C-alpha cells in the first residue's frame, strides 16, 4: 500500500531532507482513523572497527513504507484483514523530530482523538517538547 501526500503518492525520492512526517491512517471498513508520526531514517551504532576506538553510526531509511502505526489494535487489523483495508495519508512533512512530536500532539488534541474512541484508534498521547527545538517555527 502507498502513502499519499497532498493526494499524490509519496516515495523515497520525495523525502528531500525531512526527518519524518505526521500521518493519518483510515480504516476504510468503518471510517475510524489513527494519528501518528514516523521517522524516515534510522541510526544504528556499530562497534568500532578492529584497532579503532570510536563507534560507528550508520544512517539508513526506516521501515516507513511498510508502517501502519504503533497502535496494537491497528496492527492486529492489518495482520488479520490485510493492508488493503487502510488508506495512509501524510498530513505534514517535518524537518525535525521535535516538530514531528509537536504536530502529532496538536493533531490528536485538536481532533479530540482520545475522547472519541468511535472515530479514532488513538488511546495514548505523550510528548515532551522544548521550544528551543522549534526555533525555526517560532512566530517572531
The first five atom37 places (N, CA, C, CB, O) and aatype in JSON, in Angstrom:
{
  "aatype": [20, 20, 20, 20, 20, 20, 20, 20, 20, 20, 20, 20, 20, 20, 20, 20, 20, 20, 20, 20, 20, 20, 20, 20, 20, 20, 20, 20, 20, 20, 20, 20, 20, 20, 20, 20, 20, 20, 20, 20, 20, 20, 20, 20, 20, 20, 20, 20, 20, 20, 20, 20, 20, 20, 20, 20, 20, 20, 20, 20, 20, 20, 20, 20, 20, 20, 20, 20, 20, 20, 20, 20, 20, 20, 20, 20, 20, 20, 20, 20, 20, 20, 20, 20, 20, 20, 20, 20, 20, 20, 20, 20, 20, 20, 20, 20, 20, 20, 20, 20, 20, 20, 20, 20, 20, 20, 20, 20, 20, 20, 20, 20, 20, 20, 20, 20, 20, 20, 20, 20, 20, 20, 20, 20, 20, 20, 20, 20, 20, 20, 20, 20, 20, 20, 20, 20, 20, 20, 20, 20],
  "atom_mask": [
    [1, 1, 1, 1, 1],
    [1, 1, 1, 1, 1],
    [1, 1, 1, 1, 1],
    [1, 1, 1, 1, 1],
    [1, 1, 1, 1, 1],
    [1, 1, 1, 1, 1],
    [1, 1, 1, 1, 1],
    [1, 1, 1, 1, 1],
    [1, 1, 1, 1, 1],
    [1, 1, 1, 1, 1],
    [1, 1, 1, 1, 1],
    [1, 1, 1, 1, 1],
    [1, 1, 1, 1, 1],
    [1, 1, 1, 1, 1],
    [1, 1, 1, 1, 1],
    [1, 1, 1, 1, 1],
    [1, 1, 1, 1, 1],
    [1, 1, 1, 1, 1],
    [1, 1, 1, 1, 1],
    [1, 1, 1, 1, 1],
    [1, 1, 1, 1, 1],
    [1, 1, 1, 1, 1],
    [1, 1, 1, 1, 1],
    [1, 1, 1, 1, 1],
    [1, 1, 1, 1, 1],
    [1, 1, 1, 1, 1],
    [1, 1, 1, 1, 1],
    [1, 1, 1, 1, 1],
    [1, 1, 1, 1, 1],
    [1, 1, 1, 1, 1],
    [1, 1, 1, 1, 1],
    [1, 1, 1, 1, 1],
    [1, 1, 1, 1, 1],
    [1, 1, 1, 1, 1],
    [1, 1, 1, 1, 1],
    [1, 1, 1, 1, 1],
    [1, 1, 1, 1, 1],
    [1, 1, 1, 1, 1],
    [1, 1, 1, 1, 1],
    [1, 1, 1, 1, 1],
    [1, 1, 1, 1, 1],
    [1, 1, 1, 1, 1],
    [1, 1, 1, 1, 1],
    [1, 1, 1, 1, 1],
    [1, 1, 1, 1, 1],
    [1, 1, 1, 1, 1],
    [1, 1, 1, 1, 1],
    [1, 1, 1, 1, 1],
    [1, 1, 1, 1, 1],
    [1, 1, 1, 1, 1],
    [1, 1, 1, 1, 1],
    [1, 1, 1, 1, 1],
    [1, 1, 1, 1, 1],
    [1, 1, 1, 1, 1],
    [1, 1, 1, 1, 1],
    [1, 1, 1, 1, 1],
    [1, 1, 1, 1, 1],
    [1, 1, 1, 1, 1],
    [1, 1, 1, 1, 1],
    [1, 1, 1, 1, 1],
    [1, 1, 1, 1, 1],
    [1, 1, 1, 1, 1],
    [1, 1, 1, 1, 1],
    [1, 1, 1, 1, 1],
    [1, 1, 1, 1, 1],
    [1, 1, 1, 1, 1],
    [1, 1, 1, 1, 1],
    [1, 1, 1, 1, 1],
    [1, 1, 1, 1, 1],
    [1, 1, 1, 1, 1],
    [1, 1, 1, 1, 1],
    [1, 1, 1, 1, 1],
    [1, 1, 1, 1, 1],
    [1, 1, 1, 1, 1],
    [1, 1, 1, 1, 1],
    [1, 1, 1, 1, 1],
    [1, 1, 1, 1, 1],
    [1, 1, 1, 1, 1],
    [1, 1, 1, 1, 1],
    [1, 1, 1, 1, 1],
    [1, 1, 1, 1, 1],
    [1, 1, 1, 1, 1],
    [1, 1, 1, 1, 1],
    [1, 1, 1, 1, 1],
    [1, 1, 1, 1, 1],
    [1, 1, 1, 1, 1],
    [1, 1, 1, 1, 1],
    [1, 1, 1, 1, 1],
    [1, 1, 1, 1, 1],
    [1, 1, 1, 1, 1],
    [1, 1, 1, 1, 1],
    [1, 1, 1, 1, 1],
    [1, 1, 1, 1, 1],
    [1, 1, 1, 1, 1],
    [1, 1, 1, 1, 1],
    [1, 1, 1, 1, 1],
    [1, 1, 1, 1, 1],
    [1, 1, 1, 1, 1],
    [1, 1, 1, 1, 1],
    [1, 1, 1, 1, 1],
    [1, 1, 1, 1, 1],
    [1, 1, 1, 1, 1],
    [1, 1, 1, 1, 1],
    [1, 1, 1, 1, 1],
    [1, 1, 1, 1, 1],
    [1, 1, 1, 1, 1],
    [1, 1, 1, 1, 1],
    [1, 1, 1, 1, 1],
    [1, 1, 1, 1, 1],
    [1, 1, 1, 1, 1],
    [1, 1, 1, 1, 1],
    [1, 1, 1, 1, 1],
    [1, 1, 1, 1, 1],
    [1, 1, 1, 1, 1],
    [1, 1, 1, 1, 1],
    [1, 1, 1, 1, 1],
    [1, 1, 1, 1, 1],
    [1, 1, 1, 1, 1],
    [1, 1, 1, 1, 1],
    [1, 1, 1, 1, 1],
    [1, 1, 1, 1, 1],
    [1, 1, 1, 1, 1],
    [1, 1, 1, 1, 1],
    [1, 1, 1, 1, 1],
    [1, 1, 1, 1, 1],
    [1, 1, 1, 1, 1],
    [1, 1, 1, 1, 1],
    [1, 1, 1, 1, 1],
    [1, 1, 1, 1, 1],
    [1, 1, 1, 1, 1],
    [1, 1, 1, 1, 1],
    [1, 1, 1, 1, 1],
    [1, 1, 1, 1, 1],
    [1, 1, 1, 1, 1],
    [1, 1, 1, 1, 1],
    [1, 1, 1, 1, 1],
    [1, 1, 1, 1, 1],
    [1, 1, 1, 1, 1],
    [1, 1, 1, 1, 1],
    [1, 1, 1, 1, 1]
  ],
  "atom_positions": [
    [[0.84, -1.18, 0.0], [0.0, 0.0, 0.0], [0.88, 1.24, 0.0], [-0.96, 0.0, 1.22], [2.03, 1.21, 0.46]],
    [[0.35, 2.31, -0.51], [1.11, 3.54, -0.74], [0.74, 4.61, 0.27], [0.87, 4.05, -2.16], [-0.39, 4.68, 0.74]],
    [[1.72, 5.45, 0.58], [1.48, 6.66, 1.36], [1.13, 7.77, 0.37], [2.72, 7.05, 2.24], [1.69, 7.84, -0.72]],
    [[0.2, 8.65, 0.76], [-0.17, 9.78, -0.08], [0.1, 11.07, 0.67], [-1.66, 9.7, -0.5], [-0.18, 11.2, 1.86]],
    [[0.66, 12.03, -0.06], [0.89, 13.38, 0.47], [0.35, 14.37, -0.54], [2.42, 13.64, 0.76], [0.74, 14.36, -1.71]],
    [[-0.55, 15.22, -0.08], [-1.24, 16.18, -0.96], [-1.87, 15.46, -2.16], [-0.25, 17.27, -1.44], [-1.78, 15.92, -3.29]],
    [[-2.49, 14.32, -1.87], [-3.23, 13.49, -2.82], [-2.38, 12.89, -3.93], [-4.31, 14.31, -3.43], [-2.9, 12.46, -4.96]],
    [[-1.05, 12.86, -3.72], [-0.15, 12.22, -4.68], [0.65, 11.14, -3.95], [0.81, 13.26, -5.34], [0.94, 11.29, -2.77]],
    [[1.0, 10.05, -4.64], [1.82, 9.02, -3.99], [3.16, 9.61, -3.52], [2.07, 7.83, -4.97], [3.76, 10.43, -4.2]],
    [[3.59, 9.17, -2.35], [4.84, 9.64, -1.74], [5.86, 8.52, -1.78], [4.61, 10.13, -0.27], [5.55, 7.39, -1.41]],
    [[7.08, 8.83, -2.23], [8.12, 7.8, -2.34], [9.43, 8.29, -1.72], [8.35, 7.4, -3.81], [9.51, 9.43, -1.26]],
    [[10.43, 7.45, -1.72], [11.74, 7.78, -1.15], [12.35, 9.01, -1.82], [12.69, 6.6, -1.3], [13.08, 9.76, -1.16]],
    [[12.09, 9.23, -3.08], [12.63, 10.39, -3.79], [12.06, 11.71, -3.27], [12.35, 10.27, -5.29], [12.66, 12.76, -3.47]],
    [[10.91, 11.66, -2.59], [10.25, 12.87, -2.09], [10.7, 13.26, -0.68], [8.75, 12.66, -2.09], [10.26, 14.29, -0.17]],
    [[11.57, 12.48, -0.05], [11.98, 12.75, 1.33], [12.65, 14.11, 1.45], [12.93, 11.64, 1.83], [12.31, 14.88, 2.34]],
    [[13.6, 14.41, 0.58], [14.2, 15.74, 0.47], [14.62, 16.37, 1.8], [13.23, 16.65, -0.22], [14.26, 17.52, 2.08]],
    [[15.36, 15.65, 2.62], [15.91, 16.22, 3.85], [14.95, 16.29, 5.03], [16.39, 17.57, 3.57], [15.31, 16.85, 6.07]],
    [[13.77, 15.74, 4.92], [12.83, 15.74, 6.03], [13.17, 14.62, 7.02], [11.37, 15.6, 5.52], [13.62, 13.54, 6.62]],
    [[12.94, 14.89, 8.3], [13.22, 13.89, 9.35], [12.11, 12.87, 9.44], [13.42, 14.58, 10.7], [12.35, 11.71, 9.77]],
    [[10.88, 13.29, 9.15], [9.75, 12.38, 9.26], [8.45, 13.08, 8.92], [9.67, 11.79, 10.66], [8.45, 14.14, 8.3]],
    [[7.35, 12.46, 9.32], [6.05, 13.04, 9.0], [5.0, 12.68, 10.05], [5.59, 12.56, 7.63], [5.18, 11.75, 10.84]],
    [[3.92, 13.44, 10.04], [2.74, 13.15, 10.84], [1.72, 12.59, 9.87], [2.19, 14.45, 11.61], [1.54, 13.12, 8.77]],
    [[1.04, 11.52, 10.27], [0.17, 10.82, 9.33], [-1.19, 10.52, 9.92], [0.82, 9.53, 8.88], [-1.42, 10.63, 11.13]],
    [[-2.1, 10.13, 9.02], [-3.44, 9.68, 9.38], [-3.69, 8.39, 8.6], [-4.54, 10.78, 9.05], [-3.55, 8.34, 7.38]],
    [[-4.05, 7.36, 9.34], [-4.41, 6.08, 8.71], [-5.92, 5.91, 8.89], [-3.61, 4.86, 9.34], [-6.43, 6.06, 10.0]],
    [[-6.62, 5.62, 7.81], [-8.07, 5.46, 7.86], [-8.45, 4.02, 7.55], [-8.76, 6.42, 6.87], [-8.02, 3.45, 6.55]],
    [[-9.27, 3.45, 8.41], [-9.82, 2.11, 8.22], [-11.03, 2.29, 7.3], [-10.22, 1.42, 9.6], [-12.05, 2.84, 7.72]],
    [[-10.92, 1.84, 6.06], [-11.98, 2.07, 5.09], [-13.25, 1.27, 5.38], [-11.48, 1.73, 3.7], [-14.31, 1.57, 4.83]],
    [[-13.16, 0.25, 6.24], [-14.35, -0.54, 6.54], [-15.27, 0.14, 7.54], [-13.94, -1.89, 7.08], [-16.48, -0.11, 7.52]],
    [[-14.73, 0.99, 8.41], [-15.58, 1.64, 9.42], [-15.32, 3.14, 9.56], [-15.38, 0.98, 10.76], [-16.01, 3.81, 10.33]],
    [[-14.34, 3.67, 8.85], [-14.07, 5.11, 8.88], [-13.22, 5.58, 10.06], [-15.34, 5.84, 8.9], [-12.9, 6.76, 10.16]],
    [[-12.85, 4.66, 10.95], [-12.02, 5.06, 12.09], [-10.62, 5.43, 11.63], [-11.96, 3.93, 13.14], [-10.11, 4.89, 10.64]],
    [[-10.01, 6.36, 12.37], [-8.7, 6.87, 11.97], [-7.68, 6.71, 13.1], [-8.8, 8.34, 11.56], [-8.03, 6.5, 14.26]],
    [[-6.42, 6.81, 12.71], [-5.32, 6.79, 13.68], [-4.33, 7.88, 13.28], [-4.62, 5.37, 13.74], [-3.92, 7.96, 12.12]],
    [[-3.94, 8.71, 14.24], [-2.99, 9.79, 14.01], [-1.66, 9.38, 14.64], [-3.5, 11.14, 14.61], [-1.64, 8.88, 15.76]],
    [[-0.56, 9.58, 13.93], [0.74, 9.22, 14.47], [1.86, 9.97, 13.77], [0.97, 7.73, 14.37], [1.62, 10.84, 12.93]],
    [[3.1, 9.61, 14.11], [4.28, 10.2, 13.49], [5.25, 9.08, 13.15], [4.95, 11.25, 14.42], [5.22, 8.02, 13.77]],
    [[6.1, 9.31, 12.15], [7.06, 8.29, 11.74], [8.32, 8.95, 11.23], [6.46, 7.37, 10.67], [8.27, 9.88, 10.43]],
    [[9.47, 8.46, 11.7], [10.76, 8.93, 11.2], [11.03, 8.27, 9.85], [11.91, 8.6, 12.22], [10.62, 7.14, 9.6]],
    [[11.71, 9.0, 8.99], [12.04, 8.5, 7.67], [13.38, 7.78, 7.63], [12.03, 9.62, 6.68], [13.67, 7.05, 6.68]],
    [[14.21, 7.99, 8.66], [15.51, 7.32, 8.7], [15.76, 6.78, 10.1], [16.65, 8.28, 8.27], [15.14, 7.22, 11.07]],
    [[16.67, 5.83, 10.19], [17.04, 5.29, 11.5], [18.56, 5.27, 11.59], [16.45, 3.86, 11.72], [19.26, 5.08, 10.59]],
    [[19.07, 5.47, 12.8], [20.51, 5.48, 13.04], [20.86, 4.31, 13.93], [20.96, 6.81, 13.69], [20.26, 4.12, 14.99]],
    [[21.83, 3.51, 13.49], [22.33, 2.39, 14.29], [23.76, 2.67, 14.66], [22.21, 1.04, 13.52], [24.53, 3.22, 13.87]],
    [[24.13, 2.29, 15.89], [25.5, 2.42, 16.33], [26.17, 1.06, 16.24], [25.58, 2.99, 17.77], [25.7, 0.08, 16.8]],
    [[27.29, 1.02, 15.52], [28.04, -0.21, 15.35], [29.31, -0.15, 16.19], [28.38, -0.45, 13.87], [29.82, 0.93, 16.49]],
    [[29.81, -1.31, 16.56], [31.05, -1.33, 17.33], [32.2, -0.84, 16.45], [31.35, -2.77, 17.87], [32.11, -0.87, 15.22]],
    [[33.28, -0.37, 17.07], [34.4, 0.16, 16.3], [35.05, -0.91, 15.42], [35.45, 0.75, 17.23], [34.98, -2.1, 15.71]],
    [[35.66, -0.45, 14.35], [36.43, -1.36, 13.51], [37.65, -1.85, 14.28], [36.86, -0.66, 12.19], [38.08, -1.21, 15.24]],
    [[38.2, -2.95, 13.86], [39.35, -3.52, 14.56], [40.49, -2.5, 14.61], [39.83, -4.83, 13.85], [40.88, -1.93, 13.59]],
    [[41.01, -2.28, 15.81], [42.1, -1.34, 16.02], [41.64, 0.09, 16.24], [43.0, -1.37, 14.85], [42.47, 0.96, 16.52]],
    [[40.35, 0.35, 16.13], [39.81, 1.7, 16.35], [39.06, 1.76, 17.68], [38.87, 2.1, 15.18], [38.69, 0.72, 18.23]],
    [[38.82, 2.98, 18.18], [38.12, 3.14, 19.46], [36.73, 3.76, 19.29], [38.94, 4.0, 20.4], [35.84, 3.53, 20.11]],
    [[36.56, 4.52, 18.23], [35.31, 5.25, 18.07], [34.23, 4.38, 17.43], [35.53, 6.5, 17.23], [34.47, 3.71, 16.42]],
    [[33.04, 4.39, 18.05], [31.91, 3.65, 17.49], [31.48, 4.3, 16.18], [30.73, 3.59, 18.49], [31.71, 5.49, 15.96]],
    [[30.85, 3.5, 15.31], [30.4, 3.99, 14.01], [28.88, 4.15, 14.02], [30.84, 3.04, 12.88], [28.17, 3.38, 14.67]],
    [[28.42, 5.14, 13.3], [26.98, 5.35, 13.16], [26.6, 5.13, 11.7], [26.56, 6.77, 13.64], [27.25, 5.65, 10.79]],
    [[25.54, 4.37, 11.5], [25.05, 4.09, 10.16], [23.62, 4.6, 10.06], [25.14, 2.56, 9.82], [22.75, 4.2, 10.84]],
    [[23.38, 5.48, 9.11], [22.04, 6.02, 8.89], [21.44, 5.33, 7.68], [22.07, 7.59, 8.7], [22.06, 5.26, 6.62]],
    [[20.22, 4.81, 7.84], [19.54, 4.16, 6.72], [18.06, 4.52, 6.74], [19.73, 2.62, 6.79], [17.53, 5.01, 7.75]],
    [[17.41, 4.28, 5.64], [15.98, 4.57, 5.55], [15.22, 3.64, 6.49], [15.46, 4.41, 4.09], [15.53, 2.45, 6.58]],
    [[14.24, 4.18, 7.2], [13.46, 3.37, 8.14], [12.45, 2.5, 7.38], [12.73, 4.29, 9.15], [12.44, 2.45, 6.15]],
    [[11.62, 1.82, 8.14], [10.59, 0.94, 7.56], [9.29, 1.68, 7.26], [10.31, -0.23, 8.52], [8.22, 1.07, 7.27]],
    [[9.37, 2.97, 7.0], [8.18, 3.79, 6.85], [7.25, 3.32, 5.72], [8.58, 5.21, 6.6], [6.04, 3.52, 5.8]],
    [[7.79, 2.7, 4.68], [6.95, 2.27, 3.56], [5.96, 1.18, 3.98], [7.83, 1.76, 2.41], [4.86, 1.1, 3.44]],
    [[6.35, 0.34, 4.94], [5.51, -0.77, 5.38], [4.85, -0.5, 6.73], [6.33, -2.04, 5.46], [4.3, -1.42, 7.34]],
    [[4.89, 0.73, 7.2], [4.45, 1.07, 8.56], [2.95, 1.36, 8.61], [5.23, 2.29, 9.07], [2.4, 2.05, 7.75]],
    [[2.29, 0.81, 9.64], [0.86, 1.03, 9.83], [0.54, 1.51, 11.24], [0.07, -0.24, 9.53], [-0.56, 1.28, 11.74]],
    [[1.48, 2.16, 11.89], [1.23, 2.75, 13.2], [1.69, 1.89, 14.35], [-0.21, 3.03, 13.35], [2.02, 0.71, 14.18]],
    [[1.7, 2.49, 15.53], [2.13, 1.78, 16.73], [0.94, 1.24, 17.53], [2.97, 2.7, 17.61], [1.13, 0.58, 18.56]],
    [[-0.26, 1.51, 17.08], [-1.45, 1.02, 17.77], [-1.56, -0.51, 17.61], [-2.72, 1.71, 17.22], [-1.58, -1.03, 16.5]],
    [[-1.63, -1.19, 18.73], [-1.76, -2.66, 18.7], [-3.03, -3.08, 17.98], [-1.74, -3.24, 20.13], [-3.05, -4.08, 17.26]],
    [[-4.1, -2.31, 18.16], [-5.38, -2.62, 17.53], [-5.27, -2.51, 16.0], [-6.49, -1.67, 18.05], [-5.75, -3.38, 15.28]],
    [[-4.64, -1.45, 15.52], [-4.48, -1.27, 14.07], [-3.55, -2.35, 13.5], [-3.92, 0.14, 13.76], [-3.84, -2.92, 12.45]],
    [[-2.45, -2.63, 14.2], [-1.52, -3.66, 13.72], [-2.21, -5.03, 13.63], [-0.29, -3.75, 14.65], [-1.97, -5.79, 12.7]],
    [[-3.07, -5.34, 14.61], [-3.8, -6.61, 14.59], [-4.77, -6.65, 13.4], [-4.57, -6.81, 15.91], [-4.92, -7.69, 12.76]],
    [[-5.43, -5.53, 13.12], [-6.36, -5.48, 11.99], [-5.62, -5.62, 10.65], [-7.15, -4.16, 12.01], [-6.13, -6.27, 9.74]],
    [[-4.44, -5.03, 10.54], [-3.64, -5.16, 9.32], [-3.24, -6.62, 9.13], [-2.38, -4.25, 9.37], [-3.3, -7.16, 8.03]],
    [[-2.84, -7.26, 10.23], [-2.45, -8.67, 10.19], [-3.63, -9.56, 9.8], [-1.88, -9.11, 11.54], [-3.49, -10.5, 9.02]],
    [[-4.79, -9.25, 10.37], [-5.99, -10.07, 10.18], [-6.64, -9.85, 8.8], [-7.0, -9.77, 11.27], [-6.97, -10.81, 8.11]],
    [[-6.82, -8.57, 8.42], [-7.57, -8.25, 7.21], [-6.71, -7.84, 6.02], [-8.52, -7.16, 7.5], [-7.2, -7.8, 4.89]],
    [[-5.45, -7.54, 6.26], [-4.58, -7.11, 5.19], [-4.5, -5.6, 5.08], [-5.04, -7.68, 3.87], [-5.41, -4.9, 5.53]],
    [[-3.43, -5.09, 4.51], [-3.22, -3.65, 4.41], [-4.18, -2.95, 3.45], [-1.82, -3.37, 3.98], [-4.33, -1.72, 3.52]],
    [[-4.84, -3.69, 2.57], [-5.77, -3.09, 1.6], [-6.93, -2.39, 2.29], [-6.3, -4.15, 0.65], [-7.58, -1.52, 1.71]],
    [[-7.19, -2.77, 3.54], [-8.3, -2.21, 4.3], [-8.04, -0.75, 4.73], [-8.57, -3.07, 5.53], [-8.97, -0.05, 5.13]],
    [[-6.78, -0.3, 4.65], [-6.4, 1.0, 5.19], [-5.88, 1.95, 4.12], [-5.35, 0.83, 6.25], [-5.26, 1.54, 3.14]],
    [[-6.16, 3.24, 4.32], [-5.6, 4.31, 3.49], [-4.63, 5.08, 4.36], [-6.73, 5.25, 2.91], [-4.94, 5.41, 5.5]],
    [[-3.44, 5.39, 3.82], [-2.42, 6.09, 4.58], [-2.14, 7.44, 3.94], [-1.13, 5.25, 4.67], [-1.82, 7.54, 2.76]],
    [[-2.26, 8.49, 4.76], [-2.1, 9.85, 4.27], [-1.1, 10.61, 5.15], [-3.46, 10.58, 4.22], [-1.21, 10.58, 6.38]],
    [[-0.14, 11.27, 4.53], [0.8, 12.12, 5.25], [0.16, 13.49, 5.4], [2.2, 12.22, 4.51], [-0.2, 14.13, 4.41]],
    [[0.0, 13.92, 6.66], [-0.61, 15.22, 6.92], [0.41, 16.35, 6.83], [-1.26, 15.22, 8.3], [0.11, 17.44, 6.34]],
    [[1.64, 16.06, 7.31], [2.66, 17.11, 7.35], [4.05, 16.49, 7.33], [2.48, 17.99, 8.59], [4.33, 15.57, 8.09]],
    [[4.91, 17.0, 6.48], [6.33, 16.62, 6.48], [7.04, 17.52, 7.48], [6.96, 16.75, 5.05], [6.75, 18.71, 7.56]],
    [[7.98, 16.95, 8.24], [8.66, 17.7, 9.3], [10.17, 17.63, 9.14], [8.25, 17.16, 10.67], [10.72, 16.61, 8.74]],
    [[10.83, 18.73, 9.46], [12.28, 18.82, 9.34], [13.0, 18.22, 10.55], [12.7, 20.27, 9.16], [14.12, 17.74, 10.43]],
    [[12.35, 18.25, 11.73], [12.99, 17.74, 12.95], [12.04, 16.81, 13.7], [13.41, 18.91, 13.87], [10.84, 16.8, 13.45]],
    [[12.61, 16.02, 14.61], [11.78, 15.11, 15.41], [10.92, 15.89, 16.4], [12.66, 14.1, 16.15], [9.81, 15.46, 16.73]],
    [[11.42, 17.04, 16.89], [10.62, 17.87, 17.79], [9.39, 18.41, 17.06], [11.47, 19.04, 18.34], [8.3, 18.47, 17.63]],
    [[9.58, 18.79, 15.82], [8.46, 19.27, 15.0], [7.43, 18.15, 14.81], [8.97, 19.78, 13.64], [6.23, 18.4, 14.85]],
    [[7.91, 16.92, 14.59], [7.01, 15.78, 14.45], [6.18, 15.6, 15.72], [7.81, 14.5, 14.15], [4.96, 15.42, 15.65]],
    [[6.83, 15.64, 16.88], [6.13, 15.47, 18.16], [5.09, 16.56, 18.38], [7.13, 15.46, 19.32], [3.97, 16.28, 18.8]],
    [[5.47, 17.8, 18.08], [4.55, 18.92, 18.25], [3.3, 18.76, 17.4], [5.26, 20.23, 17.91], [2.18, 18.87, 17.91]],
    [[3.49, 18.51, 16.11], [2.34, 18.44, 15.2], [1.5, 17.17, 15.4], [2.82, 18.5, 13.77], [0.29, 17.2, 15.17]],
    [[2.12, 16.08, 15.82], [1.33, 14.89, 16.14], [0.42, 15.17, 17.33], [2.25, 13.68, 16.43], [-0.78, 14.88, 17.29]],
    [[0.99, 15.73, 18.39], [0.21, 16.05, 19.59], [-0.88, 17.06, 19.26], [1.13, 16.6, 20.71], [-2.02, 16.92, 19.72]],
    [[-0.54, 18.05, 18.47], [-1.52, 19.08, 18.08], [-2.7, 18.46, 17.33], [-0.84, 20.15, 17.2], [-3.85, 18.78, 17.62]],
    [[-2.41, 17.58, 16.38], [-3.49, 16.92, 15.61], [-4.38, 16.07, 16.52], [-2.89, 16.04, 14.49], [-5.6, 16.12, 16.42]],
    [[-3.76, 15.3, 17.41], [-4.53, 14.43, 18.32], [-5.44, 15.26, 19.22], [-3.58, 13.56, 19.17], [-6.6, 14.92, 19.41]],
    [[-4.9, 16.35, 19.77], [-5.68, 17.17, 20.7], [-6.74, 18.01, 19.98], [-4.76, 18.08, 21.49], [-7.86, 18.14, 20.47]],
    [[-6.4, 18.56, 18.82], [-7.37, 19.39, 18.09], [-8.56, 18.57, 17.58], [-6.69, 20.1, 16.92], [-9.67, 19.08, 17.47]],
    [[-8.32, 17.3, 17.29], [-9.39, 16.43, 16.8], [-10.11, 15.71, 17.93], [-8.83, 15.41, 15.82], [-11.07, 14.97, 17.69]],
    [[-9.67, 15.91, 19.18], [-10.22, 15.19, 20.34], [-10.18, 13.68, 20.11], [-11.68, 15.64, 20.61], [-11.12, 12.96, 20.46]],
    [[-9.08, 13.22, 19.53], [-8.96, 11.81, 19.17], [-9.04, 10.88, 20.38], [-7.66, 11.57, 18.43], [-9.58, 9.78, 20.28]],
    [[-8.49, 11.31, 21.51], [-8.52, 10.45, 22.7], [-9.92, 10.34, 23.31], [-7.54, 10.99, 23.75], [-10.23, 9.37, 23.99]],
    [[-10.74, 11.35, 23.05], [-12.08, 11.38, 23.62], [-13.14, 10.79, 22.7], [-12.46, 12.81, 23.96], [-14.31, 10.69, 23.07]],
    [[-12.74, 10.38, 21.5], [-13.69, 9.83, 20.52], [-13.26, 8.44, 20.07], [-13.81, 10.76, 19.31], [-12.78, 8.27, 18.95]],
    [[-13.42, 7.43, 20.94], [-12.98, 6.08, 20.55], [-13.81, 5.48, 19.41], [-13.05, 5.17, 21.76], [-13.39, 4.48, 18.82]],
    [[-14.96, 6.05, 19.11], [-15.75, 5.55, 17.97], [-15.2, 6.06, 16.64], [-17.21, 5.96, 18.12], [-15.48, 5.48, 15.59]],
    [[-14.42, 7.15, 16.69], [-13.87, 7.74, 15.48], [-12.37, 7.53, 15.32], [-14.17, 9.2, 15.46], [-11.85, 7.58, 14.21]],
    [[-11.66, 7.31, 16.44], [-10.2, 7.2, 16.4], [-9.71, 5.99, 17.18], [-9.56, 8.46, 16.95], [-10.27, 5.62, 18.21]],
    [[-8.64, 5.38, 16.66], [-7.99, 4.28, 17.34], [-7.0, 4.78, 18.4], [-7.26, 3.39, 16.33], [-6.56, 4.0, 19.24]],
    [[-6.65, 6.06, 18.39], [-5.69, 6.61, 19.33], [-6.15, 6.42, 20.77], [-5.44, 8.08, 19.06], [-7.29, 6.74, 21.11]],
    [[-5.25, 5.89, 21.62], [-5.56, 5.69, 23.03], [-4.51, 6.33, 23.92], [-5.66, 4.2, 23.35], [-4.65, 6.31, 25.14]],
    [[-3.47, 6.91, 23.32], [-2.37, 7.46, 24.09], [-1.8, 8.67, 23.37], [-1.27, 6.39, 24.33], [-1.71, 8.69, 22.14]],
    [[-1.41, 9.66, 24.15], [-0.72, 10.83, 23.59], [0.3, 11.28, 24.62], [-1.73, 11.99, 23.22], [-0.07, 11.67, 25.73]],
    [[1.54, 11.23, 24.27], [2.57, 11.67, 25.2], [3.64, 12.42, 24.45], [3.18, 10.48, 25.96], [4.04, 12.02, 23.36]],
    [[4.11, 13.51, 25.05], [5.16, 14.24, 24.37], [5.88, 15.17, 25.32], [4.6, 15.02, 23.19], [5.3, 15.68, 26.28]],
    [[7.14, 15.37, 25.04], [7.97, 16.36, 25.73], [8.66, 17.15, 24.64], [8.99, 15.7, 26.73], [9.45, 16.6, 23.87]],
    [[8.36, 18.44, 24.59], [8.91, 19.27, 23.53], [9.5, 20.53, 24.16], [7.83, 19.63, 22.47], [8.89, 21.15, 25.04]],
    [[10.69, 20.89, 23.71], [11.34, 22.1, 24.18], [11.21, 23.16, 23.08], [12.82, 21.84, 24.55], [11.49, 22.88, 21.92]],
    [[10.81, 24.36, 23.46], [10.63, 25.44, 22.49], [11.91, 25.7, 21.69], [10.18, 26.72, 23.2], [11.86, 26.07, 20.52]],
    [[13.06, 25.51, 22.33], [14.33, 25.74, 21.64], [14.51, 24.82, 20.43], [15.5, 25.55, 22.6], [15.22, 25.16, 19.49]],
    [[13.87, 23.66, 20.46], [13.98, 22.73, 19.34], [13.06, 23.11, 18.18], [13.67, 21.32, 19.8], [13.12, 22.52, 17.1]],
    [[12.19, 24.1, 18.42], [11.24, 24.52, 17.4], [11.51, 25.95, 16.94], [9.81, 24.4, 17.92], [10.61, 26.6, 16.4]],
    [[12.72, 26.45, 17.13], [13.05, 27.83, 16.8], [12.69, 28.18, 15.36], [14.52, 28.07, 17.03], [12.24, 29.3, 15.08]],
    [[12.88, 27.24, 14.45], [12.6, 27.51, 13.03], [11.11, 27.7, 12.75], [13.13, 26.38, 12.18], [10.74, 28.13, 11.66]],
    [[10.25, 27.4, 13.72], [8.8, 27.56, 13.53], [8.23, 28.75, 14.29], [8.09, 26.3, 13.97], [7.07, 29.12, 14.08]],
    [[9.02, 29.37, 15.18], [8.52, 30.44, 16.04], [8.01, 31.64, 15.26], [9.59, 30.87, 16.98], [8.6, 32.05, 14.26]],
    [[6.9, 32.2, 15.74], [6.34, 33.43, 15.17], [6.95, 34.61, 15.91], [4.77, 33.45, 15.27], [6.54, 34.93, 17.02]],
    [[7.93, 35.24, 15.3], [8.58, 36.38, 15.98], [8.4, 37.65, 15.23], [10.04, 36.12, 16.17], [8.89, 38.7, 15.66]]
  ]
}
